[in-house]
C-alpha cells in the first residue's frame, strides 16, 4: 500500500519510513505509527508520522 494517502496510514500500523537524514540514501526505518503528523489527505513524498521510538519521517511502505 502507498504511504502517500492518509487514509492508508493508521495509528498502530507497522510501516517503513525514510528519516530526514536518510533522504539522500533512501534508507528505510521500520516501526509502529504513534502519531500522524500530516494533516492533508495526500502528500506526494509520503505522510509524515512519528514512530513509537520517537523517530519522525515520511511513510514509504505499509507492512
Secondary structure, DSSP 8 states (H G I E B T S, - for coil): --TTBGGG--TT-EEEEEEGGGTTTT-EEEEEEEEE---SSB-TT--EEEETTS-EEEEEEE-
